[in-house]
Amino acid sequence: MTANWSGMKAKDVAAIVQETLRKKGIDSTVVGGSCVEIYSNSKYTSGDIDIVSEYSLEEIENALTGLNFKRKDKTRIFERKDCEYFLDFVQPPLAIGNAPVKQLSNIKTKNGIIKLLTPSDCVKDRLAAYFYWDDKQSMEQAILVAKTNTLDYKNIERWAKEELNLIKYKEFLKKIDENNGG
């Protein structure tokens, strides 16, 4: 595929990478900050594309050869010199906190389909970092996604309760309310 990788948005990089993997029979899901970047229309930029796949890094490395992404020193990181994003293949399973991910979203782009967390699971993923590591930047990312997407708040609250973090979840709701002028 001939593409101008320099200055390409996360959404386009993810679509090209996932289409390439899919053509080689490799299933993958975009997670983490790259989901925030996609769902916030780049109001947040992550610098990497986090991807979960059950396939080995060797199989992924072979599949990405045609895109000129090179594996960095036998790590889970893949880079391409002219692309501002690197690929980070996160260890499975696909879960948020203690809960396995049950539903995914697909976004069609001109470069292919991106398979990623739903907006609600993206928010849960960011809230998990806030819950467990008090990462305030992750809470701000969750708010960015909440401002631009429809969420299943009952599902998120049920998850927060199961993760024993209702107090921090209520802080998140308060911040959303403040951001909406409430």
Secondary structure, 3 states (H helix, E strand, C coil): CCCCCCCCCHHHHHHHHHHHHHHCCCCCEEECHHHHHHHCCCCCCCCEEEEECCCCHHHHHHHHHHHCCEECCCCCEEECCCCCCEEEEECCCCEECCEECCCEEEEEECCEEEEEECHHHHHHHHHHHHHHHCCHHHHHHHHHHHHHCCCCHHHHHHHHHHCCCHHHHHHHHHHHHHHCCC
